[in-house]
Amino acid sequence: MSRPSVRTARPDDRRFVLETAARLAEFGPPPWRTREEIVEGEVRTLNNWFDRPRPDTEILIAVDDRGERLGFAMMESPTDYFRRTQHGHVAILAVAASAQGRGAGGALLRAADDWSRSRGFAWVTLNVFHGNMHAREVYAHSGYLPETLRYFKPLD
């Protein structure tokens, strides 16, 4: 099997992207978040992109040599709080259940690096839920290091 390739999303990718986004809460979210709110938030963001794409964002699609869609990553270019410069940011990344272990996640992370470099950015970031150990291992294997931890305190 060949290594997955990555291309820019097209309008006909919407259904795949939205269906794959349903996997984003499978890891078991923290008790103050429901699976539904996580998926709904991600789907809302993805639908907004398909409806009104912006030049500073892009959805990347991993495909195999037959063109089968394997996963996607949504890229953004926010401004860093400390340095006040833009950088690449993997806003959302998901791999289809049928593609798990086939290299799609790694291909998407390499494409995120390339996307960021092509815009002249010096680094790329992403966020991950603390309890999503599988994703954290994938990111660490790809060279990502933890930088900050966001703490959450539910109020009555």
URTAQUI-V146326 format. One record per backbone hydrogen bond with DSSP energy under -0.5 kcal/mol. NH is the residue of the N-H (numbers start at 1). CO is the residue of the C=O. If there is no record, write none. Layout:
BEGIN
nh=NH co=CO
nh=NH co=CO
END
This chain:
BEGIN
nh=5 co=63
nh=7 co=61
nh=9 co=59
nh=13 co=10
nh=14 co=11
nh=17 co=13
nh=18 co=14
nh=19 co=15
nh=20 co=16
nh=21 co=17
nh=22 co=18
nh=22 co=19
nh=23 co=20
nh=24 co=21
nh=25 co=22
nh=26 co=23
nh=28 co=25
nh=33 co=30
nh=38 co=34
nh=39 co=35
nh=40 co=36
nh=41 co=37
nh=42 co=38
nh=43 co=39
nh=44 co=40
nh=45 co=41
nh=46 co=42
nh=47 co=43
nh=48 co=44
nh=49 co=45
nh=50 co=46
nh=51 co=47
nh=52 co=48
nh=57 co=54
nh=58 co=75
nh=60 co=58
nh=60 co=73
nh=61 co=7
nh=62 co=71
nh=63 co=5
nh=64 co=68
nh=67 co=64
nh=70 co=62
nh=71 co=62
nh=72 co=94
nh=73 co=60
nh=74 co=92
nh=75 co=58
nh=75 co=73
nh=76 co=89
nh=80 co=85
nh=84 co=80
nh=87 co=78
nh=88 co=123
nh=89 co=76
nh=90 co=125
nh=91 co=74
nh=91 co=89
nh=92 co=74
nh=94 co=72
nh=96 co=70
nh=99 co=96
nh=100 co=96
nh=100 co=97
nh=102 co=99
nh=104 co=99
nh=107 co=103
nh=108 co=104
nh=109 co=105
nh=110 co=106
nh=111 co=107
nh=112 co=108
nh=113 co=109
nh=114 co=110
nh=115 co=111
nh=116 co=112
nh=117 co=113
nh=118 co=114
nh=119 co=115
nh=119 co=116
nh=120 co=117
nh=121 co=116
nh=125 co=88
nh=127 co=90
nh=132 co=129
nh=133 co=131
nh=136 co=132
nh=137 co=133
nh=138 co=134
nh=139 co=135
nh=140 co=136
nh=141 co=137
nh=142 co=138
nh=143 co=140
nh=144 co=139
nh=151 co=149
END
